[in-house]
Amino acid sequence: MFADYSWPELGAIFAMQGFAGLILFSVFVLMALGLAIIFGQMGVINMAHGEFMILGAYVTYLMSNFFADYVPALFSIYFFIAMFFAFIASGALGLFVEWAMIRHLYKRPLDTLLATWGLSLILQQLYRSIFGAREVGVSIPDWMMGSLPLTDLVEIPINGIFVMVLAVCISGGIYYLMFRSNWGKQVRAINQNRVMAGAVGINTEWTDRLTFGIGCGVAGVAGSAFTMIGSTGPTSGQLYIVDTFLVVVFGGAASLLGTIASAFSISQAQSIMEFFLSGSMAKVLTLLVVVGILMIRPQGLFALKLRK
């Protein structure tokens, strides 16, 4: 296999595969950060997380059409506005879902799994009824198109760079919220001891609702980023939900650093192995390695904190 390529060509191939892995890493991080908040801090197994992501993707699609048809002069900046509305739409739906369903299922993780799985089916059918069964694509601004040449053989797509920058910014924002803001202190206090947190005056119900809403809102932003690397359909979220849970569990459900390290490891492993094997076989081998590591270290790469 390697005999068919020269050393510069092999270097270019590995560089391109590595960059493709970084783009996949960015998508994993954006998806997993919201799930890490919901699953890691609240103990809720949200099987509808992919559908919250796709809601953000559909909001971006609607904003793309709106700006193209009615405000073409501002089309170059529509994506930033679309990300804001994607966060608001997914977050608002998350707030409603927590109030209507999730708050009744705390301390019953298997019930949250079944309930959110049913919710995912409902949302998929709702998207299918509104937008149709066919996948839709989003027109991206001209400045996001094309690529930057690093060498004669290696080019980096601009939209991939944007997704990576977005992942860094969102990760920084989540870090600030979780470890530098009053809301983050309240979330961690409830995670450590709910009864004591309530006794000192923390509104645990509202904090739970806001935590779930923010986690879903981050998924909506991930959906906006997803539109730049793939088409959007009613079931597109299911393509990433297993990988997202794998990233969160492997990294340690309550660890932001573990989530990022896990996303990087899994994305790079899949991307590099896809060059030698088929995509499905690369996923299988990655899954087997992760399962093997979890058998040795079940708490994940970093320590897992349990909700009381």
C-alpha positions in Angstrom: 0.0 0.0 0.0 2.7 2.5 1.0 4.9 1.5 -1.9 2.4 3.3 -4.3 3.2 6.7 -2.7 6.3 8.8 -2.4 7.3 10.1 1.1 6.0 13.6 0.4 2.7 12.1 -0.8 2.5 10.0 2.4 3.2 13.0 4.5 0.5 15.0 2.7 -2.0 12.1 3.2 -1.4 11.8 6.9 -1.6 15.6 7.3 -4.9 15.7 5.5 -6.2 12.8 7.5 -5.0 14.4 10.7 -6.8 17.7 9.8 -10.0 15.7 8.9 -9.7 14.2 12.4 -9.5 17.7 13.9 -12.7 18.7 12.1 -14.4 15.5 13.4 -12.9 16.3 16.9 -14.5 19.8 16.8 -17.9 18.3 16.0 -17.5 15.7 18.7 -16.5 18.4 21.2 -19.5 20.6 20.3 -21.9 17.7 20.6 -20.3 16.2 23.7 -20.0 19.4 25.7 -23.8 19.8 25.9 -24.2 16.1 26.7 -21.4 16.2 29.4 -23.4 19.0 31.1 -26.6 17.0 31.0 -25.3 13.5 31.7 -22.3 14.3 33.7 -23.8 16.9 36.0 -27.5 15.9 36.1 -27.3 12.1 35.5 -29.9 12.3 32.7 -29.4 10.0 29.8 -30.6 12.2 27.0 -31.2 10.1 23.9 -32.8 13.0 22.2 -29.6 15.1 22.3 -29.1 14.5 18.5 -32.5 15.9 17.8 -31.7 19.1 19.7 -28.6 19.3 17.5 -30.7 18.9 14.4 -33.1 21.6 15.6 -30.1 24.0 15.6 -29.3 22.8 12.1 -32.8 23.4 10.8 -32.8 26.9 12.4 -29.6 27.6 10.5 -31.2 26.3 7.3 -34.2 28.6 7.8 -32.0 31.6 8.6 -29.9 30.9 5.5 -33.0 31.0 3.3 -34.3 34.1 5.0 -31.2 36.1 4.6 -30.7 34.9 1.0 -34.3 35.9 0.0 -34.9 39.0 2.1 -31.6 40.4 3.4 -28.9 39.4 0.9 -26.7 42.3 1.8 -26.1 40.7 5.3 -25.8 37.2 4.0 -22.1 37.1 4.8 -22.7 37.4 8.5 -26.0 35.4 8.8 -24.2 32.4 10.2 -23.4 34.2 13.5 -27.0 35.2 13.9 -28.1 31.7 13.0 -25.9 30.2 15.8 -27.5 32.6 18.3 -31.0 31.6 17.3 -30.1 28.0 17.2 -28.9 28.2 20.8 -32.1 30.0 21.8 -34.4 27.6 20.0 -32.7 24.4 21.3 -32.3 25.9 24.8 -35.9 27.0 25.0 -37.1 23.5 23.9 -34.7 22.0 26.5 -36.2 24.2 29.2 -39.7 23.1 28.3 -38.7 19.4 28.1 -37.1 19.6 31.6 -40.2 21.2 33.0 -42.7 18.9 31.3 -40.8 15.6 31.6 -37.3 15.4 32.9 -38.0 16.9 36.4 -40.2 14.0 37.2 -37.6 11.4 36.4 -34.5 12.5 38.5 -32.8 9.6 40.2 -34.4 7.2 37.6 -31.7 7.2 34.8 -33.2 4.3 33.0 -36.5 6.0 32.8 -34.9 9.2 31.4 -33.3 6.9 28.7 -36.7 5.5 27.7 -38.5 8.9 27.9 -35.9 10.8 25.9 -35.7 8.0 23.3 -39.4 8.4 22.8 -38.9 12.2 22.6 -36.3 11.6 19.9 -38.8 9.6 17.8 -41.4 12.4 18.3 -39.0 15.1 17.2 -37.8 13.1 14.2 -41.4 12.7 13.0 -42.1 16.4 13.7 -39.1 17.4 11.6 -40.2 15.0 8.9 -43.7 16.6 8.8 -42.4 20.2 8.7 -39.3 20.0 6.6 -39.9 16.7 4.7 -38.0 13.4 4.7 -35.3 14.6 2.2 -32.1 16.1 3.5 -31.6 19.8 3.1 -28.3 21.8 2.6 -27.3 25.2 3.9 -25.7 27.8 1.7 -22.6 29.1 3.4 -21.1 32.6 2.9 -18.4 33.0 0.2 -15.7 33.8 2.8 -16.2 30.3 4.3 -15.8 28.5 1.0 -12.5 27.3 -0.6 -9.3 26.2 1.2 -6.0 27.5 2.3 -2.9 25.9 0.7 -0.3 24.9 3.3 2.0 23.1 0.8 1.6 22.0 -2.9 -0.1 18.9 -1.7 -1.9 19.9 1.5 -4.9 22.2 1.6 -7.1 23.1 4.6 -10.8 23.9 4.1 -11.8 27.3 5.5 -15.1 26.0 6.9 -13.1 23.3 8.8 -11.0 26.0 10.4 -14.1 27.9 11.4 -15.6 24.8 13.0 -12.4 24.3 15.0 -12.3 28.0 16.1 -15.9 27.7 17.1 -15.2 24.5 19.2 -12.4 26.3 21.0 -14.6 29.3 21.8 -17.5 27.2 23.0 -15.1 25.1 25.1 -13.8 28.2 26.7 -17.3 29.5 27.3 -18.4 26.3 29.0 -15.2 26.3 31.1 -16.0 29.8 32.3 -19.7 28.9 33.1 -18.8 25.7 34.9 -15.8 26.9 37.0 -15.9 30.7 37.1 -19.5 31.7 37.3 -22.0 31.6 40.2 -24.2 29.3 38.1 -21.4 26.8 37.7 -20.7 26.8 41.5 -24.4 26.1 42.1 -24.4 23.2 39.5 -21.3 21.6 41.1 -22.8 22.1 44.6 -26.0 20.3 43.6 -23.9 17.6 41.9 -22.0 17.0 45.2 -24.9 17.3 47.6 -28.4 18.3 46.5 -30.0 18.4 50.0 -27.2 20.6 51.4 -27.3 22.9 48.3 -31.0 23.4 48.8 -30.5 24.1 52.5 -28.1 27.0 51.8 -30.6 28.7 49.5 -29.8 27.4 46.0 -32.9 27.0 43.9 -32.2 23.4 42.8 -35.2 23.1 40.5 -34.4 26.3 38.5 -30.7 25.3 38.4 -31.6 21.9 37.0 -33.8 23.5 34.4 -31.2 26.0 33.3 -28.5 23.4 33.2 -30.6 21.2 30.9 -31.5 24.2 28.7 -27.9 25.3 28.3 -26.8 21.7 27.5 -29.5 21.6 24.8 -28.6 25.0 23.6 -24.9 24.0 23.1 -26.2 21.1 21.0 -28.1 23.6 18.9 -24.8 25.5 18.2 -23.3 22.1 17.3 -26.1 21.7 14.8 -25.2 25.0 13.2 -21.6 23.9 12.8 -22.8 20.5 11.5 -24.5 22.2 8.5 -21.1 23.2 7.1 -19.8 19.6 6.9 -22.9 17.6 6.2 -26.6 17.7 5.0 -29.4 18.0 7.5 -32.2 15.4 7.7 -34.8 14.3 10.3 -32.6 11.4 11.5 -29.1 13.0 11.1 -28.7 13.4 14.8 -28.8 9.6 15.3 -25.6 9.3 13.3 -23.6 11.1 16.1 -25.5 10.2 19.3 -23.6 6.9 19.9 -20.2 8.6 19.3 -21.1 11.4 21.5 -22.1 9.2 24.4 -18.9 7.2 23.8 -16.8 10.4 24.0 -18.5 11.5 27.3 -18.2 8.1 29.0 -14.7 7.5 27.9 -13.5 10.9 29.1 -15.3 10.8 32.4 -18.9 12.2 32.4 -18.3 15.1 34.8 -14.9 16.2 33.4 -14.6 18.9 30.8 -11.0 18.2 30.2 -11.8 14.5 29.9 -14.4 15.1 27.3 -12.0 17.2 25.2 -9.2 14.6 25.5 -11.6 11.7 24.7 -13.0 13.5 21.6 -9.5 14.2 20.3 -8.4 10.5 20.8 -11.5 9.0 19.2 -11.7 11.4 16.3 -8.0 11.0 15.4 -8.1 7.2 15.7 -11.1 7.0 13.4 -9.8 9.4 10.9 -6.3 7.7 10.6 -7.8 4.2 10.5 -10.2 5.2 7.8 -7.3 5.6 5.4 -6.3 2.0 5.9 -9.7 0.5 6.4 -13.4 1.2 5.7 -15.2 3.7 7.7 -17.4 1.1 9.5 -14.3 -1.0 10.4 -12.5 2.0 11.7 -15.5 2.7 14.0 -15.6 -0.9 15.2 -11.9 -1.0 16.0 -12.1 2.3 17.8 -15.1 1.1 19.8 -13.3 -2.1 20.8 -10.2 -0.2 22.0 -12.4 2.2 24.0 -14.4 -0.7 25.6 -11.2 -2.4 26.5 -9.8 0.7 28.2 -13.1 1.2 30.0 -12.9 -2.4 31.3 -9.6 -1.5 32.9 -10.6 2.1 33.9 -14.4 2.2 34.2 -14.5 5.8 35.5 -13.0 7.0 32.2 -9.9 9.0 31.5 -10.6 11.4 34.3 -12.4 10.9 37.7 -16.2 10.6 37.5 -18.3 12.5 40.0 -21.6 11.1 40.9 -24.8 13.1 41.7 -26.2 12.7 45.2 
